[in-house]
Amino acid sequence: MRRPPTENRALAAAALPLALAVTLASAPAPTSIWDWLLPDDEEEQGEEEQPSEEPTDGTEDDEEPEESPEPDPEDGDDDPEEDDGAEEDEEEEDGDEDDEEPDAVECEYRVGEEGLVEDEEQFLEAVEACQAAEEDGTLPEVAVDETDDCFTGSTRTSGLTADRLTMTGASYDGVVECSTDEGPQRYLRLSMSTADLVEGELWFEDAGTRMSLDLPELSMDGDVVLHVTEMNVRILGIPLTFTPDFPPPLLLPIMIVTDVDVSDPLAATDSMTIPGLNARHNPEQQ
């Protein structure tokens, strides 16, 4: 990415939201109904001998069927079929629940054009996948570019807030390392063709004193490059936070974020306009 000559570039602070759910009708075992069969000479035995009230040896054979009634084959067939159906229902429900959870394996950080998607839903799904990976301890390692030709960062505590930030032609360029008076510092690097800020405030602290500059409107055009150490924004009303340890996995070509709050912002642009201050800086017209 082309970086305008240092002497002709305006440093300003800008924020990017990159981040911006199973009876047996036990037919009572058809207790088999057993018919008691009498011998052929039933009538003769009835006249010669009265049946005894107590069981005799001859009746033991008749009672045997009661001890081991044969099961109805239809009962045995019903059980496995119903059980199998219940198990299949449970498996389908479990499968549906698994599909609704973000897949931590899908978390992947992409930069440049490979990291662009066309709608907010895709962007949010990617962010949720990385949030799940962070909770599971499987978040991908973030590569750091130590050779980026970035500005020398300030060691003073500073920030930029705004009601809304619109980034057109947005691109996440990765995590870079910039030098400061206190050593190297990691930043999120974002680039875009234009950046429009509404109701912003740029502030910093110096020797315990807070100083700020109100920015009712601010517009940067050209090769806009933003470096921030942390970005807090809302997309579709959902609060998101991006840092060098948790960068945005994807971006939208046109990002519109609200409730912007970024830390340690550095910005470079070809042209910057601040109507509320009646000031404009354009090095090409000098």
C-alpha positions, 0 to 999 in steps of 0.5 A, a space after each residue: 500500500 502506498 504511503 504518502 510522503 511523511 512531510 505531505 501526510 496529515 496525522 489524525 486519529 480515526 477509529 475502525 470497527 473491525 471489527 467491527 435443541 422420546 408404552 410399549 403397548 405392552 399388550 399384556 403379554 398376550 398372556 397366552 390363553 391355554 385351552 385345557 383339553 380332556 381325553 377322548 373318554 372324558 364322559 367315562 372318567 367323569 362317571 367313574 372318578 370325580 376330580 380331586 380338588 387337590 392336584 394329582 400327578 396327572 395334572 402336573 403336565 397340564 400346569 406346565 404351560 403356565 410356568 413357561 407360556 410362550 411369548 407372542 412373537 409380535 411383542 418381540 418385534 415391536 420393541 426394537 422397532 420403537 426403540 430404534 425410532 426413539 434413538 433416531 429421533 434423539 440423534 436427529 435432535 442432537 444433530 440439529 443442536 450441534 449445527 446451531 453452535 459456532 464451529 471453532 474450526 472455522 475461525 480464520 484470520 484473512 487479510 486484504 481482499 481475501 478477508 472481504 464478505 458481502 453482508 453483516 451476517 457473514 461477518 458476525 458468524 465469523 466473529 462468533 466462531 472466533 469468540 467460541 475458539 477463544 473460549 475453547 483455547 483454540 484461537 489461531 495464532 496472529 501473525 505480526 508484521 515487524 517490517 511495516 513502515 508505520 509511524 512512530 507511536 505516541 506513548 501518551 494515553 490517547 483515544 478517539 470516540 464518535 457516534 458513527 464511523 463509515 469506512 468505504 473500500 475498507 481492508 484489514 491489513 493485519 497486525 503490525 509492530 510500530 516503534 515508540 519511545 518505550 519500545 515496539 507496540 502492536 497495532 491493528 492496521 486498517 486501510 480504506 479509500 474514505 473515512 467519515 466520522 460523525 460527532 467525534 472527539 479526539 483526546 489525549 492526556 499529557 502530564 495528568 491533563 486531558 486535552 480534547 478536540 471536538 470533531 462534529 464532522 471529519 472526512 478523510 479521502 485518498 489512501 487512508 491508513 489507520 493504526 489502533 491498539 484497540 477498537 470498540 464498536 457496535 455493528 447491527 447493535 452488537 458490541 464488538 472489541 478488536 485488538 492485536 490478539 483478537 483482530 477482525 476475521 473478516 471485513 465488509 467493503 463498506 463498514 458502518 459502525 456506531 459507538 466508536 471508541 478506539 485507543 492510541 489512534 494514528 492516521 494518515 490520509 491524502 486529504 482531510 476535511 473538518 467542516 466544523 473547524 472550518 479547516 482543510 488540509 490537502 498537501 497536493 494543493 500546497 
